[in-house]
Amino acid sequence: MNEIIKTLSKMLNEREVVTCEELARKAIRAVFKSKLEDALSLDRKLIQEIVDSYIECPTSLSCIHFSEKVEIGNVCFYHLHTSKPTKEKFEDAYREYVISNRFLNAIDKIDKILKEFFNGYSIKDGIVREYSNGKYKYAVFYSLIDDIAEDLDFHIKFAKKYDGEYVIVTLTEKDPGPFIKFFKKYSEKIKAANIKIWVADAENGCIDPFIGYPRDFRLLKGFKNPKIATIINSLWRVKIEKID
């Protein structure tokens, strides 16, 4: 636990105001980054315990204590006892809240999408979920496209150690900008590591490939637009140098 707390506190460095939602989203990433070997077996309930340690009772000296609570509208903010946060700090925390709340609210919907997508596969629940059917095995982690970029080295390490196929499922965004930038900077590294990135539309209950396809070709029928990753690769590779 202390290792996870150290990782999360580093991720929260210089933050004075947070929300439970931001803490939960980043705690998921901190658990993954700290416990690559155990990510398939660690219970998701651990996340709430980590969040509580930051706003209620710290579990280690490495844990930043956001002890002061402020309610603005329907959002609860927590800040350090030793600081008087500025308006800008609250605005930063609110932006993180919006991003994190959208991600957390989508998790159950993504679970449902993937249960249907991996129909016939057994499921092992954890911070990283595992779907297997004897012949094929998939480790699946949920993240946002910008968070994947920030944590990329850890994803590559996990993929190298995992003896099946590693898939990162991310959410759709309002515009393709974040995906174009990601593809430009990281697509070659992703492919070299044999990582798949698929995009879930939580509201419409569907999923599409962004980078990489499953080896189990029977799964292709589960994508709404199975050819989209091939189209992206052929078009964006040609025009990508023109995009900032």
Buried (B, 14 or more C-beta within 10 A) or exposed (E): BEBBBBBBBEBBEEBBBBBBBBBBBBBBBBBBBBBBEEBBEBEEEBBEEBBBBBBEEBBEEBBBBBBBEEEEEEBBBBBBEEEEBEEEBBEBBBEBBEBBBBBBEBBEBBBEBBEEBBEEBEBBEBBBBBBBBEEBBBBBBBBBBBBBBEBBEBBBEBBEEBEBBBBBBBBBEEEEEBBBBBBBEBBEEBEEBEBBBBBBBBEEEBBBBBBBBBEBEEBEEBBEEBEBBEEBBEEBEEEBEEEE
